Amino acid sequence: MLRRHFLGASTAIATSLIGARARAFGDEGAFEPKVLLAGGVTGAARASAPARWSAEVERRTSAAARRSPRAVKASEPTLLDGPFAYWSGTGALAALSSAELAGLRQFLGLGGLLVVDDADPASGAFGRDARRELARVLPDAAPVAIPEDHVLYRTFYLLKPARPSGRVQGAKTADAILRAGSLRVIFLAHDLGGALARNQLGTWEMTVEPGGDEQREQAIRFAVNIALYALTTNYKDDAVHAPFIMKRRATQP
Amino acid sequence: MSAPGETLRTALIPAEDLPSWLPWTAAAIVVLGLVLLVVELGRAREARRGRVAVTALLAAAALLGAVLRPQRLRAREVSLAPRVVVLVDRSRSMALAANDRADGEARIDVAERVARELRGRLGGRVEVLSFGAGTPRPDPLEEAKGKSVLARAGQASSDLRGAIASIAERHDDPPAAVVVVSDGRVEAGELAEHRAPFPIHAVAIGDGSPKDASIRAVKLAGAAVAHQPLPLRIEIACTGGLSCGELTVTVRELREREAGAVGADTSAVLASGTATVRDGSATIELPITLERAGTRAIEVALAAPKDDAIPDDDRRLLSIDVARERVRVLHIAGRPSYDVRALRTWLKSDAAMDVVSFFILRTPGDDVNAPDDELALIPFPVRELFTEYLPTFDAVIIQDFDAEPYGLTPHLPAIARYVEHGGGLVHIGGQNAFSAGGYAGSPLARVTPVQIPKLTGEQQPADTTSFVPVETAAGRGATILQDLHAVIGDELPEFPGANILGDLQRGGVALWVHPKRTTPSGQPMPVLSIGDVGDGRSIALGLDSTHLLAFSPFAAKSNGRGFDALFRGLLGWLMRDPRYEPVRGHLVHADGSSPCLAGAEAALRLDASPIVGPSHLRAAITPLEPPRAQAGEALPDTVDRELDGKPPLIVPLSIAPAGSFALRLAVGEKGASPSLGALATRTLGVCERGGDEWADPRPDRATLEKVARVSGGKVVAPSELASLPTPRAAIVALERSVAPLLPTWAWAALAAIAMSAHWFSRRRSGLA
């Protein structure tokens, strides 16, 4: 009943005027793709990617985001300064220390979301080792494929096809560890950071293959969706959104 | 020296060690023997029948004497009047007229006169008790003089069964009879089927049937659950030949008047219908839907014909406890953030919560780089939400939401009314909340527990200096925060800033305040405050980072449970969950029983569990509508009373008028007077003038006759008291002595000699 009425709702937002983006008190509640330092990783595989991620979220959505995301050690309490972390790399990982294990266990136990981004999917070493280490963090949780009807693919953009994207086309699905129906760890083998990375002159750092700019746009949209999932969880799974989304999916080519 | 009425009695009695059946058995055997002897002698041809008969009589007498061993009794005795209990019905139906005229003599006047007459007629051993609800109590008839009819007939029910059971349990001096003086509108129970241990007589008060239309009963089909239709079955009757035809029945919810709205009718019509009266009665079903949980006051009113004798039974006031199956929450947020994430995750984690969320994900200034059909965004249905669906929500959470751009401003009056009529509101801070969101001076500001300042010039809507809130004394003692204290103790995290807010509004209570900032009046600036607004409740939280209680290094110390504890308390208080109420109380009759009756002394009955020792009660009583008061009827506006903490906790008030009332109760330490602000318990109570007792105003002699018939009693009219059976007097021996006529051996010897003589006589007469 409620849904039917919402179909006829006025598009108030389309005609309203909004001033400059208001930020949270001290950016505390803003999206921040914190770079996780663990297992020998000393920074993001694509150094400019986290800031670009924040910038795209701020440019495209109403959410505030930290423009200079921090790098945090898994063993430090600062890992808990926000429920999102981004762990990327290109090579093999060292075994996590007990402090790193404990820190990640606490981060995920409190409900944090970790995105593991393999920047060298061709070798797959980082992704493989990350799964091995995260199996030590959460021994009772095995990764499963994220289905294409998962809310992750419609938290902001209606991704079509509903699949992960990055610098490389990669697998059609991403794996994830879930707890109580929520994503806790997302495993990407698409070098998402590679598609986002841009230098200070505004030039994209990496070539996106094989889809070029269109694939990059898809990757950016996927990154925005991940951020909105981190901020609103399964909001777009609410029944009130279903008829709109179904209608739009039906009209898309 | 002899006592008055004393008598001396002498008598022959059988030996006292014999069982009671033996004398009769012995006598029967002797009589049987003599009869057989007569038959035998009639058939005998021989002479000397006379000698045989004489010896037989002597032998029988001697044998009987040997068995009974007669004794001489001398006793000084007095005759006591029988104990009779007169039970006077003091239920509210006795305040009605004894005849079919509305201005006739009250039944209680007739009953008191009858009781006095019975006391004179039956002598000094008459005990007059009154009965109603609970156990019967001694009824000094003289004390009733000068009191109003309603005060003298001030009980809300007439539990005759309980009264008789209570009398029967007194074994020390059981009554010889009970005389019930009543109109027959009593709860007789099994008295009409099982015999009482004493005869129950009755004096039937009242005759005739008044010309009256009344609501006989209002029955609820099941428990009341918020948002779900509840059928009310309303039974109507017209008596005394009153022509009723079609009668309109209206059901209204009575609500507390908002501050400053003197004289305004805040009630809401829930249902209305027409009942067609046939053969003096009608039944109508009216479904109502109560949107708010908790105790609700409902009025069922009948538009009675002109000649209606008793207007007070045309209206019933009910207080209905409305349960909540699920809590329906509307959560709107101006933008996604970790704070929004934490609250949504918490709301969705509770299976008993129905959450409808709307978050603004895109502003017109955003460059989404995609056509609309590639976005999963829907328009914000502000009109539908705040016009059609608002009443269906139990609580509305407005989180960091700018009212103007998203069309909320025109709906702020509706949200304010929603709160005043029982809804819950949580206003959560952020850069777009409170002053920055355009709420200053708006109707929403009226229902916010704290003033929202208007921004002028360079004033900032928020202070972005990190701080740790300071808990107020009210916050430390509030049940709302007790769960949070249990989880994180007294320590709070450092928050990155706060919305700038003003002084508390009337009834507002600050639980957390800013350590440095002050309000225009110089008070510490509220950070977390709560307030009662009309029938509803409201919370203002001037922070945008309570997610730090769910996810942060600070939260890790309590495994993130602080956020759950904080919002469980806040939402629980907002939804009037009894766990977060400091005290539970009811408006009742002065003896502590329910319900409260207008025209009789009323009281506050408190549940003992939250009150464990000497304490101080402060209460405010506010009528939901102008009460229908007669002379001398008024409840106090406020009550301040020391409590000893020992149950039953009953605080006497005064004579109540008819009406419905909002009660605010707060309990503090002994000697202190606690605040009646938002931390006080708020509940509703009703006082009816007639209640169930006036639902059917006709006297009911048939019930009295049933009870009397089963117990062997009699029912008479007040003019027939002389025909009431008088119980026999009881004899009490003051002195008693017993002496045997002959020793036992003498009786045995006499019996042996007499038997021998008879035996010789028979032999000589040729009998066997």
Interface residues (C-beta under 8 A of the other chain):
Chain A: L2 H5 F6 G8 A9 S10 T11 A12 I13 A14 T15 S16 L17 I18 R21 A22 R23 A24 F25 G26 D27 E28 G29 A30 F31 R59 R60 T61 S62 A63 A64 P77 T78 L80 D81 G82 P83 Q106 G109 L110 G111 G112 R154 T155 F156 Y157 L158 K160 S182 E217 R221 L228 A230 L231 T232 T233 N234 Y235 K236 D238 V240 H241 F244 I245 R248 T251 Q252
Chain B: G334 R335 P336 S337 Y338 D339 V340 R341 R344 T345 K348 V355 V356 S357 F358 F359 I360 L361 R362 T363 P364 G365 D366 D367 V368 N369 A370 D373 E374 L375 A376 L377 I378 P379 F380 P381 V382 R383 E384 E388 Y389 D402 E404 P405 Y406 G407 G430 Q431 N432 A436 A462 T464 S466 F495 P496 G497 A498 L543 D544 S545 H547 L548 A550 F551 S552 P553 A555 A556 N559 G560
